[in-house]
Amino acid sequence: MSRARPSERGVVVFTRPRAIALALAGAVVVGVLVYSRHARILDPAPPLEESDSYYRPAEPPASTIGLPLAVPMDIFVRLLDEAVPRTFGTPDSLRALPDRGRASVGVALRRGRFHASIAGNTARVETTLRYGIHMSYHLPGLPDPTGSCGFGDAPEPRLSVAIESPMSIDRNWALVTRARLASLGPTSTDAGDRCQITVFNIDVTDQVVDGARAFVADHLTSIDSRAAQIDTRSSFERWWHTLQAPIELDDSLWLTMGPESIRRGPVVSTGDSVTVALALRAHPRIVLGPRPTRPFSPLPGLDSGRVEPRLALLVDGRAEYRSGTQFLMDRLAGTELSVGKRTLRIDSLRVYGIGGGRLTLEVHVSGDLSGRVFLTGRPVVDPATERIAVPDLDFDVSSGRAMFGIVPRLAVRPFRDFLRDQASWPVDPALQWLAKWLRRGLNRDIGDDLRVTGVVTSVRIVGVYAMKDALLVRMSARGSASLSVLP
């Protein structure tokens, strides 16, 4: 009979016969575990990373959205209406003619409505001036003879006037005009459009043209100063504020534009408007969850430079792990596999993130092998299949040790490869989802006075990143968009 004896270190040490018996008993237990038809795997879950911020992908660069802004021509027409009086002078307000010392003339001008047109970036406004002249000639000691044109039954001579001005927006969001007199002269060559005072045999049409030119030129500077005083900045500030507000696409689904700056491009004519090509630099996002909140930023200064009239977005969307779990459950639950000489059945699966850019596939099995195993890996977009895959999916250290202690390593590899092959997700639903909501988000009224119209021509996934709470799917969308001001 063997007896235990204390060791020098305080550990109980058995004599040789007892030790041999215990060793043989242990060998029997190990043999049962290894060679038993049924074995159970009790594997702890992989540890979670404290933070996955290091592995979070960098913010995508700002997107460029071409936003042609139409400035209606009626703004310039209104400026002219305010700056140029409808009437000027009276026939009784006589003034001496410079080259005729005894002659005095009184002129009454009456302008018609302005009519606008556009050529390139230049607004052209035309109108007709009708006028009448009363003329007298001083004769010492005799009654002053008088004559006139355009009064009584005589038709009023006409002058055609054209005023042109390029229109733009300066860095401070003020309307800028540079009005100039483009042309002024008799409307036609007919005698009715010339002022011939027959009693004096004098044609004063040229003098009237000179006076009308001076009259219009005197008011052009006021057109430009009035344009600069128009409060266009308030409108832009209101629109900028509107673009910063989240756009509700659906219940708990939001499109945020994230405007950063605006650049001004060339000015062109479109119909009855002058269009300033603007490029909005933004960080658009589609967000699932509660209404996003972010502080509002003030309207920045308007930059100038090249403007690409296109829509190029990089959008980060969230793919919840529960949807990936459900996809794999529908696909793999109930599958039976042979692992070595054993058969197991996949009962359930779960996908979740553990940080560090990795996800975990938790697999519950039953049969000759029962319990749970964990495989980890980094998701990528497979360009060949256009699916989200995990090509490096493999048993975590603990699961691998547990499996290899029961089944030879070579026998486990087909099981791993099967899961690696099956643990993939199609990207089509994500692409269709993004295209659908972008089309809805880019074709709607924003606020009370802005309307966005857009076309999405292509959508593709450019990257996928495993975060602890969800998969971050980065998608690229291309197309075009325009912003218009509602009446």
Secondary structure, 3 states (H helix, E strand, C coil): CCCEEECCCCCEEECHHHHHHHHHHHHHHHHHHHHCCCEEEECCCCCCCCCCHHHCCCCCCCEEEEEEEEEECHHHHHHHHHHCCCEECCCCCCEEECCEEEEEEEEEEEECCCEEEEECCEEEEEEEEEEEEEEEECCCCCCCCEEEECCCCCCCCEEEEEEEEEEEECCCCCEEECCEEEEEEECCCCHHHCCEECCCCEECHHHHHHHHHHHHHHHHHHHHHHHHHCCHHHHHHHHHHHHHCCEEEECCEEEECCEEEEEEEEEEEECCEEEEEEEEEECCEEEECCCCCCCCCCCCCCEECCCCCCEEEEEEEEECHHHHHHHHHHHHCCCEEEECCEEEEEEEEEEEEEECCEEEEEEEEEECEEEEEEEEECCEEECCCCEEECCCCEECHHHHHHHHCCCCHHHHHHHHHHHHHHCEEECHHHHHHHHHHHHHHCEEEECCCEEEEEEEEEEEEEEEEECCCCEEEEEEEEEEEEEEECC
